[in-house]
């Protein structure tokens, strides 16, 4: 079967699934009825080999035997494209008796979607490993690991260590007080650092202890009882924090570290556009959303911008989900590709006659394993629940959730790994925001976050109720910026709502809303104009005026922080009215004309207020002449002061130049008894 240019091979896995090739072909829009194989990976493997010709594109509806098929393709020197789709655990193995052809067709179409690949960065690791822990357990682990990669042992507590017969592992004691860096380039600072004495006999004795010792290594196996050496240590490549009392976990960590020597390509999970970042302006802090949710400590503040360390980044995508402007954007896949996959998945399912679609977002490790356990030992997934595999569920922002709703999805489920529960704060805020928008439009769209390791908990969610009535389906696209996409999706939902509202109140910290200016205290200094990172606030070149474009505001709070009068407050909300796209005047005043040249400057209320407070009351403006300065523009003020008798910049009259001839003439007159005039200079005048 040809599907979107791919020669598609489907298999019922020894008849453990009921597959209707004709219906699947029709549902998927294929050009011919496919053969449904039963043992494609065994007896019928020649059919797979026949499909490998030239630069063909081949899609195999099996992921379990992907290594085998890949090996066969390499043996045949296949130069085309080979992809795989899981239709067994995610669709075929289910107790749902409803027809599954539409769902399988949707999964196959999703597998053919071409997403732009993320970039990558090269990381080099020498393999030099530091084992940090206490007692004989740490020594035993270090000696075993040293058989694969060069290893050094740092004992946090010598305890029951018996000095080794052979010094195959460099052995020290000490306490790590500071750690930084990443795979291939870790840096540590150690207090009470001391090497093992070669003459140590019955117990480990150390000599010449000192504080502040520093060292570097490529890998760290942390078996100590203390906290992790790094923020989000489980996300930092090359660092393994393991309970020394769990031999299986220790061995697993050692196997992983032993393979971390050489050059590696790490994906660039996040792209960053500093030009639209709303973090800070002029040392005033605004948006900190990405800093607040990053579990790996990969984001730091550098003045008005933030900096992403791609080597430390663990790829959770939370920063992209919560970023109000799209300055931080996830690249696995890009926003446009993710929404394109959503559209392909749902439109194919609905086009094949599928009803009441629901989407189950899962990662391709924990989430897929949970689905697999349910399919093997439980009920599996219902036929109307469409699984959407992503790198991390935390990459899904409110723009993606709204795109699912706009595509016609009535319920959305997300599977989260309970071991990463501390990473879900960003995801939870996005769900809360989406619910507020959905409820405000009158939609009954359930968004469920399943944070359980038990397949029964997953089944309890996806099988809990009868399918909800589907929403009106629209074709969705990820063209444009994050805010453009969100506004487009909300526009589609607003147009289909039974009782649409123009204004929806949103929770605090939502990235949409208006600002309210207290015109009684606002002095029109326009500091907020310069502080706004997205040009939502603007001034006028013609008169004292403050305007605001609500659709551009990201509620970063920089205007509120910068305002010297405290005249600005934020109101999170979403405004569907057309006026939100155009500037509206928040404050406007009559300008004041300079009493000297007539040029307008400042506002009349401000100048009159200053005059009332200073004229005749301040030493600098004690008389009426001096008070006029307050009502002059900057140029006229300087000119007036320069021409006045009390010019503060005046240095007095310049003294006459004394010449040698003047002194000689003064001495001559004195000697001759002639009277001296005021212009004469005497030597003793100095």
Order of alpha helices (4+ residues) and beta strands (2+ residues): beta-beta-alpha-beta-alpha-beta-alpha-beta-alpha-beta-beta-alpha-beta-beta-beta-beta-beta-beta-beta-alpha-beta-beta-beta-beta-alpha-beta-beta-alpha-beta-alpha-beta-alpha-beta-alpha-beta-alpha-beta-alpha-alpha-beta-beta-alpha-beta-beta-alpha-beta-beta-beta-beta-alpha-alpha-alpha-alpha
